[in-house]
């Protein structure tokens, strides 16, 4: 189910079967306002209203590099907001996760000992869905 779309940049969808928001990135050339609206407003509000427990990020076809404002915002705002609103699993598609994004996730996991937000890295979307169905508390 489509939640939010910024053409040629990001598509935010909902997977009811695994209670997950899916961010599918086309381009990292995005404004901070657009990023915040996509994740914290449209995506997180939908997840909260529908019992979301997971967030999947697929950057496997994204172009560009993750801007510093996104890295800082993820670390300081997004991960804490996820934890405060019931998101327990943060899944990245490894073929698209940037080194910087992986470092940001690892840094947050260190701060929380991985207790509040579990990071899972998989090869593709099918593995992400399978992992959630087999391991998540849905």
C-alpha positions as CSV (number, residue, x, y, z in Angstrom):
1,X,0.0,0.0,0.0
2,X,1.5,3.3,-1.1
3,X,1.8,5.8,1.8
4,X,3.9,8.6,0.3
5,X,5.7,9.2,-3.0
6,X,8.3,11.8,-4.1
7,X,8.8,10.8,-7.7
8,X,12.3,9.8,-8.7
9,X,13.4,10.0,-5.0
10,X,11.6,7.8,-2.5
11,X,8.5,5.6,-2.3
12,X,7.1,4.8,1.2
13,X,4.8,1.8,1.3
14,X,3.1,-0.4,4.0
15,X,3.4,-4.2,4.3
16,X,0.5,-5.3,6.4
17,X,1.6,-8.9,6.5
18,X,4.8,-8.0,8.4
19,X,3.6,-4.7,10.0
20,X,6.4,-2.8,8.2
21,X,7.1,0.4,6.5
22,X,9.2,0.1,3.4
23,X,11.3,3.0,2.1
24,X,12.4,2.3,-1.5
25,X,15.0,4.9,-2.5
26,X,15.6,6.0,-6.1
27,X,17.8,9.0,-5.4
28,X,19.5,10.5,-2.3
29,X,19.2,13.9,-3.9
30,X,16.4,15.0,-1.5
31,X,15.7,18.0,0.6
32,X,15.6,17.8,4.4
33,X,11.9,18.7,4.5
34,X,11.1,16.0,2.0
35,X,13.1,13.4,4.0
36,X,11.4,14.4,7.2
37,X,7.9,14.3,5.6
38,X,8.6,10.9,4.1
39,X,9.9,9.2,7.2
40,X,8.7,11.0,10.4
41,X,5.4,12.4,9.2
42,X,3.9,10.0,6.6
43,X,5.8,6.8,7.3
44,X,6.0,6.9,11.1
45,X,2.5,8.2,11.6
46,X,1.1,5.3,9.4
47,X,3.2,2.8,11.3
48,X,2.0,4.1,14.7
49,X,-1.6,4.0,13.6
50,X,-1.3,0.4,12.3
51,X,0.8,-1.3,14.9
52,X,4.1,-1.2,12.9
53,X,7.1,-3.0,14.3
54,X,9.6,-2.9,11.4
55,X,11.2,-0.4,9.0
56,X,12.8,-1.7,5.8
57,X,15.1,0.4,3.8
58,X,15.8,-0.6,0.2
59,X,18.5,1.6,-1.4
60,X,19.6,-1.0,-3.9
61,X,18.7,1.2,-6.8
62,X,19.4,4.6,-5.3
63,X,21.7,7.1,-6.9
64,X,23.9,9.6,-5.1
65,X,25.4,9.6,-1.7
66,X,23.5,10.0,1.6
67,X,23.9,13.7,2.6
68,X,25.3,14.6,6.0
69,X,22.0,16.1,7.1
70,X,20.3,12.7,6.6
71,X,23.0,10.9,8.6
72,X,22.7,13.4,11.5
73,X,18.9,13.3,11.4
74,X,18.8,9.5,11.4
75,X,21.1,9.4,14.4
76,X,19.5,12.2,16.4
77,X,15.8,12.1,15.5
78,X,14.7,9.1,13.5
79,X,16.1,6.1,15.5
80,X,14.9,7.6,18.8
81,X,11.5,8.3,17.2
82,X,11.3,4.7,15.9
83,X,12.0,3.3,19.4
84,X,9.6,5.6,21.1
85,X,6.8,4.6,18.7
86,X,7.1,0.8,18.6
87,X,9.5,0.1,15.8
88,X,11.7,-2.8,16.9
89,X,13.4,-3.9,13.7
90,X,15.4,-1.8,11.3
91,X,16.2,-3.8,8.2
92,X,18.6,-2.7,5.5
93,X,19.0,-4.3,2.1
94,X,22.7,-4.8,2.1
95,X,23.2,-4.4,-1.7
96,X,22.1,-0.8,-1.3
97,X,23.2,0.3,2.2
98,X,26.0,2.8,2.1
99,X,29.0,2.5,4.3
100,X,28.0,5.7,6.1
101,X,24.5,4.4,6.7
102,X,25.8,1.1,8.1
103,X,28.1,3.1,10.4
104,X,25.2,5.3,11.6
105,X,23.1,2.2,12.4
106,X,26.0,0.5,14.2
107,X,26.6,3.7,16.2
108,X,23.0,3.8,17.4
109,X,23.0,0.0,18.2
110,X,26.0,0.5,20.4
111,X,24.2,3.3,22.3
112,X,21.2,1.1,22.9
113,X,23.1,-2.3,23.1
114,X,20.7,-3.3,20.3
115,X,18.0,-3.8,22.9
116,X,15.6,-1.1,21.6
117,X,16.1,-1.3,17.9
118,X,17.5,-4.4,16.3
119,X,19.3,-3.9,13.0
120,X,19.1,-6.7,10.5
121,X,20.9,-6.7,7.2
122,X,19.7,-8.9,4.4
123,X,20.4,-9.3,0.7
124,X,17.0,-8.5,-0.8
125,X,13.4,-7.7,0.0
126,X,12.3,-11.3,-0.1
127,X,14.8,-12.1,2.7
128,X,13.6,-9.1,4.7
129,X,10.0,-10.3,4.6
130,X,11.1,-13.9,5.4
131,X,13.2,-12.8,8.3
132,X,10.3,-10.8,9.8
133,X,7.8,-13.6,9.4
134,X,10.2,-16.1,11.1
135,X,11.7,-13.8,13.8
136,X,9.7,-10.7,14.6
137,X,7.0,-10.3,17.2
138,X,4.2,-9.3,14.9
